[in-house]
């Protein structure tokens, strides 16, 4: 039996499970301006996956890299979710959210 597909699938599913709450927390504490952290992590992991000899490990690292790159898109969507009231906003950043709501009034 070949378990590599199950192993890779479980690992990529776990990486998505890790990135989703991490995006929510990152947006809450730092805002969408921290998108570049996800970019650096994604590029670094992509490059790392090129140099790993083991195919399964390389695939898992590549899957995690692209989960990080997808998190960039989710950061911007998460801000919209907060502005719509679907997620709690950081009280320390209330003025920023109010200014964004006025700026985007009618577009949300």
N, CA, C and O atoms as CSV, one atom per row, in Angstrom:
chain,resi,resn,atom,element,x,y,z
A,1,UNK,N,N,0.828,-1.189,0.000
A,1,UNK,CA,C,0.000,0.000,0.000
A,1,UNK,C,C,0.874,1.254,0.000
A,1,UNK,O,O,1.964,1.270,0.572
A,2,UNK,N,N,0.380,2.287,-0.643
A,2,UNK,CA,C,1.099,3.553,-0.720
A,2,UNK,C,C,0.324,4.597,0.079
A,2,UNK,O,O,-0.775,4.997,-0.303
A,3,UNK,N,N,0.903,5.025,1.177
A,3,UNK,CA,C,0.233,5.979,2.062
A,3,UNK,C,C,0.655,7.431,1.805
A,3,UNK,O,O,0.207,8.334,2.511
A,4,UNK,N,N,1.496,7.660,0.820
A,4,UNK,CA,C,2.014,9.016,0.622
A,4,UNK,C,C,0.915,10.022,0.306
A,4,UNK,O,O,0.988,11.161,0.767
A,5,UNK,N,N,-0.090,9.644,-0.456
A,5,UNK,CA,C,-1.187,10.559,-0.762
A,5,UNK,C,C,-1.969,10.954,0.478
A,5,UNK,O,O,-2.348,12.113,0.643
A,6,UNK,N,N,-2.207,9.985,1.346
A,6,UNK,CA,C,-2.930,10.259,2.602
A,6,UNK,C,C,-2.086,11.162,3.504
A,6,UNK,O,O,-2.604,12.091,4.123
A,7,UNK,N,N,-0.792,10.884,3.571
A,7,UNK,CA,C,0.097,11.682,4.417
A,7,UNK,C,C,0.146,13.130,3.922
A,7,UNK,O,O,0.010,14.064,4.711
A,8,UNK,N,N,0.338,13.310,2.621
A,8,UNK,CA,C,0.393,14.660,2.056
A,8,UNK,C,C,-0.951,15.368,2.228
A,8,UNK,O,O,-0.991,16.538,2.607
A,9,UNK,N,N,-2.037,14.673,1.955
A,9,UNK,CA,C,-3.362,15.272,2.114
A,9,UNK,C,C,-3.619,15.728,3.543
A,9,UNK,O,O,-4.136,16.824,3.763
A,10,UNK,N,N,-3.265,14.900,4.507
A,10,UNK,CA,C,-3.468,15.257,5.916
A,10,UNK,C,C,-2.593,16.447,6.307
A,10,UNK,O,O,-3.023,17.331,7.048
A,11,UNK,N,N,-1.358,16.456,5.796
A,11,UNK,CA,C,-0.450,17.557,6.133
A,11,UNK,C,C,-0.928,18.876,5.534
A,11,UNK,O,O,-0.877,19.909,6.201
A,12,UNK,N,N,-1.388,18.854,4.293
A,12,UNK,CA,C,-1.868,20.085,3.659
A,12,UNK,C,C,-3.165,20.545,4.323
A,12,UNK,O,O,-3.371,21.743,4.522
A,13,UNK,N,N,-4.030,19.607,4.664
A,13,UNK,CA,C,-5.253,19.947,5.394
A,13,UNK,C,C,-4.893,20.606,6.733
A,13,UNK,O,O,-5.529,21.578,7.141
A,14,UNK,N,N,-3.876,20.075,7.407
A,14,UNK,CA,C,-3.431,20.662,8.674
A,14,UNK,C,C,-2.857,22.058,8.466
A,14,UNK,O,O,-3.073,22.945,9.291
A,15,UNK,N,N,-2.128,22.259,7.373
A,15,UNK,CA,C,-1.557,23.585,7.125
A,15,UNK,C,C,-2.656,24.608,6.898
A,15,UNK,O,O,-2.537,25.752,7.338
A,16,UNK,N,N,-3.710,24.217,6.224
A,16,UNK,CA,C,-4.859,25.115,6.051
A,16,UNK,C,C,-5.491,25.401,7.406
A,16,UNK,O,O,-5.876,26.533,7.698
A,17,UNK,N,N,-5.592,24.363,8.226
A,17,UNK,CA,C,-6.149,24.524,9.568
A,17,UNK,C,C,-5.308,25.419,10.457
A,17,UNK,O,O,-5.836,26.066,11.362
A,18,UNK,N,N,-4.016,25.463,10.214
A,18,UNK,CA,C,-3.124,26.343,10.969
A,18,UNK,C,C,-3.204,27.776,10.441
A,18,UNK,O,O,-3.257,28.729,11.218
A,19,UNK,N,N,-3.212,27.920,9.126
A,19,UNK,CA,C,-3.201,29.258,8.523
A,19,UNK,C,C,-4.504,30.023,8.761
A,19,UNK,O,O,-4.474,31.241,8.942
A,20,UNK,N,N,-5.644,29.334,8.764
A,20,UNK,CA,C,-6.924,30.032,8.914
A,20,UNK,C,C,-7.005,30.819,10.227
A,20,UNK,O,O,-7.253,32.024,10.185
A,21,UNK,N,N,-6.806,30.190,11.383
A,21,UNK,CA,C,-6.856,30.998,12.606
A,21,UNK,C,C,-5.684,31.969,12.727
A,21,UNK,O,O,-5.812,33.015,13.364
A,22,UNK,N,N,-4.539,31.633,12.118
A,22,UNK,CA,C,-3.398,32.544,12.162
A,22,UNK,C,C,-3.702,33.843,11.409
A,22,UNK,O,O,-3.287,34.920,11.836
A,23,UNK,N,N,-4.419,33.743,10.299
A,23,UNK,CA,C,-4.824,34.937,9.541
A,23,UNK,C,C,-5.759,35.798,10.386
A,23,UNK,O,O,-5.613,37.019,10.432
A,24,UNK,N,N,-6.708,35.164,11.046
A,24,UNK,CA,C,-7.664,35.896,11.884
A,24,UNK,C,C,-6.926,36.635,13.000
A,24,UNK,O,O,-7.180,37.816,13.242
A,25,UNK,N,N,-6.015,35.938,13.677
A,25,UNK,CA,C,-5.258,36.569,14.772
A,25,UNK,C,C,-4.330,37.672,14.251
A,25,UNK,O,O,-4.221,38.734,14.864
A,26,UNK,N,N,-3.671,37.424,13.133
A,26,UNK,CA,C,-2.756,38.428,12.578
A,26,UNK,C,C,-3.511,39.699,12.199
A,26,UNK,O,O,-3.042,40.804,12.471
A,27,UNK,N,N,-4.674,39.548,11.575
A,27,UNK,CA,C,-5.461,40.731,11.203
A,27,UNK,C,C,-5.942,41.453,12.455
A,27,UNK,O,O,-5.968,42.683,12.484
A,28,UNK,N,N,-6.319,40.716,13.477
A,28,UNK,CA,C,-6.817,41.321,14.707
A,28,UNK,C,C,-5.730,42.181,15.362
A,28,UNK,O,O,-5.989,43.315,15.766
A,29,UNK,N,N,-4.513,41.633,15.464
A,29,UNK,CA,C,-3.458,42.337,16.185
A,29,UNK,C,C,-2.688,43.339,15.330
A,29,UNK,O,O,-2.300,44.394,15.833
A,30,UNK,N,N,-2.455,43.040,14.045
A,30,UNK,CA,C,-1.603,43.889,13.226
A,30,UNK,C,C,-2.293,44.497,12.022
A,30,UNK,O,O,-1.765,45.429,11.414
A,31,UNK,N,N,-3.454,43.993,11.668
A,31,UNK,CA,C,-4.146,44.487,10.484
A,31,UNK,C,C,-3.606,43.837,9.220
A,31,UNK,O,O,-2.701,43.003,9.264
A,32,UNK,N,N,-4.175,44.234,8.106
A,32,UNK,CA,C,-3.790,43.611,6.834
A,32,UNK,C,C,-2.391,43.999,6.393
A,32,UNK,O,O,-1.858,43.414,5.450
A,33,UNK,N,N,-1.784,44.978,7.060
A,33,UNK,CA,C,-0.452,45.422,6.685
A,33,UNK,C,C,0.613,44.347,6.895
A,33,UNK,O,O,1.736,44.493,6.413
A,34,UNK,N,N,0.285,43.294,7.591
A,34,UNK,CA,C,1.270,42.227,7.822
A,34,UNK,C,C,1.218,41.164,6.722
A,34,UNK,O,O,1.734,40.063,6.912
A,35,UNK,N,N,0.613,41.468,5.592
A,35,UNK,CA,C,0.531,40.500,4.502
A,35,UNK,C,C,1.905,40.078,4.009
A,35,UNK,O,O,2.076,38.953,3.540
A,36,UNK,N,N,2.878,40.962,4.111
A,36,UNK,CA,C,4.219,40.665,3.616
A,36,UNK,C,C,4.885,39.541,4.397
A,36,UNK,O,O,5.758,38.854,3.867
A,37,UNK,N,N,4.485,39.346,5.647
A,37,UNK,CA,C,5.016,38.219,6.428
A,37,UNK,C,C,4.609,36.905,5.765
A,37,UNK,O,O,5.418,35.985,5.645
A,38,UNK,N,N,3.347,36.826,5.334
A,38,UNK,CA,C,2.866,35.628,4.646
A,38,UNK,C,C,3.608,35.431,3.325
A,38,UNK,O,O,3.925,34.305,2.940
A,39,UNK,N,N,3.880,36.539,2.638
A,39,UNK,CA,C,4.610,36.455,1.377
A,39,UNK,C,C,6.021,35.910,1.598
A,39,UNK,O,O,6.457,35.001,0.891
A,40,UNK,N,N,6.720,36.460,2.567
A,40,UNK,CA,C,8.084,35.997,2.857
A,40,UNK,C,C,8.090,34.526,3.265
A,40,UNK,O,O,8.944,33.759,2.821
A,41,UNK,N,N,7.148,34.138,4.102
A,41,UNK,CA,C,7.049,32.744,4.525
A,41,UNK,C,C,6.748,31.834,3.341
A,41,UNK,O,O,7.348,30.767,3.209
A,42,UNK,N,N,5.826,32.247,2.484
A,42,UNK,CA,C,5.476,31.450,1.314
A,42,UNK,C,C,6.631,31.286,0.346
A,42,UNK,O,O,6.870,30.189,-0.160
A,43,UNK,N,N,7.350,32.373,0.085
A,43,UNK,CA,C,8.495,32.298,-0.824
A,43,UNK,C,C,9.610,31.448,-0.223
A,43,UNK,O,O,10.219,30.635,-0.918
A,44,UNK,N,N,9.873,31.635,1.053
A,44,UNK,CA,C,10.920,30.859,1.723
A,44,UNK,C,C,10.607,29.364,1.704
A,44,UNK,O,O,11.472,28.545,1.394
A,45,UNK,N,N,9.370,29.018,2.035
A,45,UNK,CA,C,8.993,27.602,2.035
A,45,UNK,C,C,8.975,27.026,0.626
A,45,UNK,O,O,9.314,25.858,0.435
A,46,UNK,N,N,8.587,27.822,-0.359
A,46,UNK,CA,C,8.624,27.356,-1.751
A,46,UNK,C,C,10.051,27.036,-2.167
A,46,UNK,O,O,10.313,25.996,-2.772
A,47,UNK,N,N,10.966,27.929,-1.841
A,47,UNK,CA,C,12.375,27.699,-2.167
A,47,UNK,C,C,12.913,26.483,-1.422
A,47,UNK,O,O,13.645,25.674,-1.991
A,48,UNK,N,N,12.551,26.359,-0.161
A,48,UNK,CA,C,12.998,25.214,0.631
A,48,UNK,C,C,12.518,23.899,0.021
A,48,UNK,O,O,13.258,22.916,-0.005
A,49,UNK,N,N,11.292,23.885,-0.463
A,49,UNK,CA,C,10.742,22.647,-1.032
A,49,UNK,C,C,11.519,22.203,-2.271
A,49,UNK,O,O,11.511,21.020,-2.610
A,50,UNK,N,N,12.188,23.135,-2.948
A,50,UNK,CA,C,12.987,22.787,-4.121
A,50,UNK,C,C,14.253,22.024,-3.750
A,50,UNK,O,O,14.781,21.265,-4.562
A,51,UNK,N,N,14.736,22.219,-2.542
A,51,UNK,CA,C,16.012,21.633,-2.132
A,51,UNK,C,C,15.871,20.393,-1.249
A,51,UNK,O,O,16.868,19.735,-0.953
A,52,UNK,N,N,14.665,20.069,-0.829
A,52,UNK,CA,C,14.449,18.880,-0.003
A,52,UNK,C,C,14.427,17.653,-0.914
A,52,UNK,O,O,13.716,17.634,-1.919
A,53,UNK,N,N,15.190,16.651,-0.566
A,53,UNK,CA,C,15.340,15.466,-1.405
A,53,UNK,C,C,14.127,14.533,-1.347
A,53,UNK,O,O,13.761,13.929,-2.355
A,54,UNK,N,N,13.512,14.417,-0.190
A,54,UNK,CA,C,12.390,13.503,-0.013
A,54,UNK,C,C,11.145,14.095,-0.686
A,54,UNK,O,O,10.749,15.223,-0.393
A,55,UNK,N,N,10.538,13.322,-1.587
A,55,UNK,CA,C,9.380,13.823,-2.337
A,55,UNK,C,C,8.187,14.155,-1.450
A,55,UNK,O,O,7.520,15.169,-1.657
A,56,UNK,N,N,7.919,13.315,-0.476
A,56,UNK,CA,C,6.763,13.551,0.399
A,56,UNK,C,C,6.979,14.819,1.226
A,56,UNK,O,O,6.082,15.656,1.322
A,57,UNK,N,N,8.147,14.962,1.815
A,57,UNK,CA,C,8.436,16.139,2.637
A,57,UNK,C,C,8.439,17.404,1.778
A,57,UNK,O,O,7.918,18.442,2.186
A,58,UNK,N,N,9.030,17.307,0.585
A,58,UNK,CA,C,9.042,18.449,-0.332
A,58,UNK,C,C,7.627,18.872,-0.705
A,58,UNK,O,O,7.328,20.065,-0.754
A,59,UNK,N,N,6.767,17.916,-0.963
A,59,UNK,CA,C,5.376,18.211,-1.309
A,59,UNK,C,C,4.636,18.851,-0.143
A,59,UNK,O,O,3.854,19.781,-0.336
A,60,UNK,N,N,4.877,18.362,1.050
A,60,UNK,CA,C,4.226,18.926,2.244
A,60,UNK,C,C,4.681,20.371,2.456
A,60,UNK,O,O,3.865,21.247,2.741
A,61,UNK,N,N,5.988,20.616,2.317
A,61,UNK,CA,C,6.496,21.981,2.478
A,61,UNK,C,C,5.918,22.899,1.395
A,61,UNK,O,O,5.545,24.037,1.677
A,62,UNK,N,N,5.846,22.403,0.161
A,62,UNK,CA,C,5.254,23.187,-0.918
A,62,UNK,C,C,3.783,23.485,-0.675
A,62,UNK,O,O,3.314,24.586,-0.960
A,63,UNK,N,N,3.057,22.508,-0.150
A,63,UNK,CA,C,1.648,22.727,0.179
A,63,UNK,C,C,1.482,23.777,1.262
A,63,UNK,O,O,0.581,24.613,1.195
A,64,UNK,N,N,2.357,23.731,2.261
A,64,UNK,CA,C,2.297,24.736,3.320
A,64,UNK,C,C,2.668,26.107,2.771
A,64,UNK,O,O,2.099,27.119,3.181
A,65,UNK,N,N,3.628,26.141,1.835
A,65,UNK,CA,C,4.025,27.411,1.217
A,65,UNK,C,C,2.849,28.062,0.505
A,65,UNK,O,O,2.624,29.265,0.637
A,66,UNK,N,N,2.108,27.275,-0.243
A,66,UNK,CA,C,0.988,27.853,-0.978
A,66,UNK,C,C,-0.202,28.162,-0.069
A,66,UNK,O,O,-1.028,29.010,-0.407
A,67,UNK,N,N,-0.301,27.495,1.067
A,67,UNK,CA,C,-1.291,27.904,2.060
A,67,UNK,C,C,-0.934,29.282,2.607
A,67,UNK,O,O,-1.815,30.107,2.851
A,68,UNK,N,N,0.352,29.524,2.798
A,68,UNK,CA,C,0.803,30.846,3.264
A,68,UNK,C,C,0.549,31.910,2.209
A,68,UNK,O,O,0.135,33.022,2.538
A,69,UNK,N,N,0.792,31.583,0.948
A,69,UNK,CA,C,0.530,32.549,-0.113
A,69,UNK,C,C,-0.967,32.843,-0.240
A,69,UNK,O,O,-1.354,33.981,-0.507
A,70,UNK,N,N,-1.793,31.842,-0.054
A,70,UNK,CA,C,-3.242,32.048,-0.082
A,70,UNK,C,C,-3.677,32.919,1.091
A,70,UNK,O,O,-4.664,33.648,0.996
A,71,UNK,N,N,-2.939,32.845,2.196
A,71,UNK,CA,C,-3.269,33.644,3.377
A,71,UNK,C,C,-3.186,35.139,3.094
A,71,UNK,O,O,-3.853,35.930,3.760
A,72,UNK,N,N,-2.374,35.537,2.113
A,72,UNK,CA,C,-2.311,36.957,1.734
A,72,UNK,C,C,-3.688,37.419,1.275
A,72,UNK,O,O,-4.177,38.463,1.706
A,73,UNK,N,N,-4.299,36.647,0.412
A,73,UNK,CA,C,-5.651,36.961,-0.076
A,73,UNK,C,C,-6.638,36.983,1.087
A,73,UNK,O,O,-7.500,37.859,1.170
A,74,UNK,N,N,-6.501,36.015,1.976
A,74,UNK,CA,C,-7.413,35.939,3.116
A,74,UNK,C,C,-7.247,37.105,4.078
A,74,UNK,O,O,-8.209,37.487,4.745
A,75,UNK,N,N,-6.049,37.681,4.169
A,75,UNK,CA,C,-5.845,38.837,5.041
A,75,UNK,C,C,-6.740,39.999,4.619
A,75,UNK,O,O,-7.364,40.653,5.455
A,76,UNK,N,N,-6.795,40.247,3.314
A,76,UNK,CA,C,-7.613,41.346,2.812
A,76,UNK,C,C,-9.102,41.038,2.965
A,76,UNK,O,O,-9.901,41.929,3.253
A,77,UNK,N,N,-9.464,39.785,2.771
A,77,UNK,CA,C,-10.864,39.397,2.980
A,77,UNK,C,C,-11.242,39.470,4.453
A,77,UNK,O,O,-12.370,39.829,4.792
A,78,UNK,N,N,-10.297,39.129,5.329
A,78,UNK,CA,C,-10.577,39.163,6.762
A,78,UNK,C,C,-10.876,40.584,7.221
A,78,UNK,O,O,-11.746,40.791,8.067
A,79,UNK,N,N,-10.166,41.561,6.675
A,79,UNK,CA,C,-10.470,42.943,7.043
A,79,UNK,C,C,-11.909,43.294,6.638
A,79,UNK,O,O,-12.619,43.957,7.394
A,80,UNK,N,N,-12.331,42.859,5.467
A,80,UNK,CA,C,-13.710,43.125,5.041
A,80,UNK,C,C,-14.710,42.439,5.961
A,80,UNK,O,O,-15.769,42.994,6.253
A,81,UNK,N,N,-14.380,41.240,6.417
A,81,UNK,CA,C,-15.268,40.528,7.345
A,81,UNK,C,C,-15.395,41.287,8.658
A,81,UNK,O,O,-16.481,41.367,9.233
A,82,UNK,N,N,-14.289,41.842,9.130
A,82,UNK,CA,C,-14.316,42.632,10.363
A,82,UNK,C,C,-15.136,43.894,10.150
A,82,UNK,O,O,-15.935,44.269,11.008
A,83,UNK,N,N,-14.943,44.551,9.011
A,83,UNK,CA,C,-15.688,45.778,8.730
A,83,UNK,C,C,-17.185,45.513,8.635
A,83,UNK,O,O,-17.993,46.375,8.981
A,84,UNK,N,N,-17.554,44.340,8.173
A,84,UNK,CA,C,-18.973,43.976,8.085
A,84,UNK,C,C,-19.550,43.544,9.430
A,84,UNK,O,O,-20.764,43.398,9.575
A,85,UNK,N,N,-18.672,43.340,10.410
A,85,UNK,CA,C,-19.128,42.928,11.734
A,85,UNK,C,C,-19.205,41.427,11.911
A,85,UNK,O,O,-19.768,40.952,12.898
A,86,UNK,N,N,-18.664,40.683,10.996
A,86,UNK,CA,C,-18.707,39.221,11.086
A,86,UNK,C,C,-17.677,38.683,12.069
A,86,UNK,O,O,-17.849,37.594,12.615
A,87,UNK,N,N,-16.600,39.446,12.300
A,87,UNK,CA,C,-15.560,39.081,13.248
A,87,UNK,C,C,-15.311,40.277,14.151
A,87,UNK,O,O,-15.546,41.415,13.746
A,88,UNK,N,N,-14.836,40.036,15.374
A,88,UNK,CA,C,-14.596,41.167,16.284
A,88,UNK,C,C,-13.418,42.017,15.827
A,88,UNK,O,O,-12.437,41.510,15.283
A,89,UNK,N,N,-13.537,43.307,16.058
A,89,UNK,CA,C,-12.433,44.205,15.737
A,89,UNK,C,C,-11.603,44.453,16.984
A,89,UNK,O,O,-12.104,44.369,18.106
A,90,UNK,N,N,-10.357,44.752,16.781
A,90,UNK,CA,C,-9.455,45.080,17.872
A,90,UNK,C,C,-9.812,46.483,18.365
A,90,UNK,O,O,-9.724,47.442,17.597
A,91,UNK,N,N,-10.212,46.620,19.630
A,91,UNK,CA,C,-10.598,47.933,20.139
A,91,UNK,C,C,-9.478,48.978,20.008
A,91,UNK,O,O,-9.756,50.169,19.871
A,92,UNK,N,N,-8.245,48.542,20.049
A,92,UNK,CA,C,-7.116,49.472,19.915
A,92,UNK,C,C,-7.036,50.047,18.506
A,92,UNK,O,O,-6.389,51.072,18.290
A,93,UNK,N,N,-7.686,49.396,17.550
A,93,UNK,CA,C,-7.646,49.859,16.163
A,93,UNK,C,C,-9.014,50.348,15.697
A,93,UNK,O,O,-9.274,50.386,14.495
A,94,UNK,N,N,-9.884,50.718,16.617
A,94,UNK,CA,C,-11.250,51.132,16.289
A,94,UNK,C,C,-11.279,52.333,15.339
A,94,UNK,O,O,-12.081,52.365,14.406
A,95,UNK,N,N,-10.420,53.306,15.568
A,95,UNK,CA,C,-10.403,54.497,14.706
A,95,UNK,C,C,-10.068,54.127,13.263
A,95,UNK,O,O,-10.644,54.679,12.326
A,96,UNK,N,N,-9.140,53.195,13.089
A,96,UNK,CA,C,-8.789,52.737,11.739
A,96,UNK,C,C,-9.997,52.108,11.061
A,96,UNK,O,O,-10.290,52.406,9.903
A,97,UNK,N,N,-10.698,51.238,11.780
A,97,UNK,CA,C,-11.865,50.565,11.202
A,97,UNK,C,C,-12.970,51.559,10.859
A,97,UNK,O,O,-13.628,51.422,9.827
A,98,UNK,N,N,-13.175,52.546,11.706
A,98,UNK,CA,C,-14.203,53.552,11.428
A,98,UNK,C,C,-13.855,54.365,10.182
A,98,UNK,O,O,-14.726,54.660,9.364
A,99,UNK,N,N,-12.592,54.720,10.046
A,99,UNK,CA,C,-12.161,55.459,8.854
A,99,UNK,C,C,-12.339,54.604,7.600
A,99,UNK,O,O,-12.760,55.110,6.560
A,100,UNK,N,N,-12.023,53.318,7.693
A,100,UNK,CA,C,-12.200,52.412,6.538
A,100,UNK,C,C,-13.688,52.244,6.203
A,100,UNK,O,O,-14.050,52.175,5.029
A,101,UNK,N,N,-14.542,52.179,7.210
A,101,UNK,CA,C,-15.981,52.050,6.957
A,101,UNK,C,C,-16.502,53.280,6.206
A,101,UNK,O,O,-17.293,53.147,5.273
A,102,UNK,N,N,-16.062,54.468,6.609
A,102,UNK,CA,C,-16.477,55.683,5.919
A,102,UNK,C,C,-15.940,55.716,4.495
A,102,UNK,O,O,-16.630,56.127,3.562
A,103,UNK,N,N,-14.703,55.279,4.350
A,103,UNK,CA,C,-14.074,55.253,3.023
A,103,UNK,C,C,-14.763,54.279,2.075
A,103,UNK,O,O,-14.899,54.550,0.882
A,104,UNK,N,N,-15.193,53.152,2.614
A,104,UNK,CA,C,-15.802,52.102,1.790
A,104,UNK,C,C,-17.321,52.067,1.862
A,104,UNK,O,O,-17.939,51.099,1.419
A,105,UNK,N,N,-17.919,53.099,2.410
A,105,UNK,CA,C,-19.367,53.113,2.601
A,105,UNK,C,C,-20.073,52.824,1.270
A,105,UNK,O,O,-19.812,53.477,0.260
A,106,UNK,N,N,-20.955,51.850,1.293
A,106,UNK,CA,C,-21.703,51.446,0.102
A,106,UNK,C,C,-21.022,50.347,-0.691
A,106,UNK,O,O,-21.653,49.727,-1.546
A,107,UNK,N,N,-19.754,50.095,-0.426
A,107,UNK,CA,C,-19.027,49.047,-1.156
A,107,UNK,C,C,-18.998,47.732,-0.414
A,107,UNK,O,O,-18.699,46.695,-1.005
A,108,UNK,N,N,-19.305,47.755,0.872
A,108,UNK,CA,C,-19.287,46.529,1.665
A,108,UNK,C,C,-20.615,45.882,1.502
A,108,UNK,O,O,-20.859,44.820,2.076
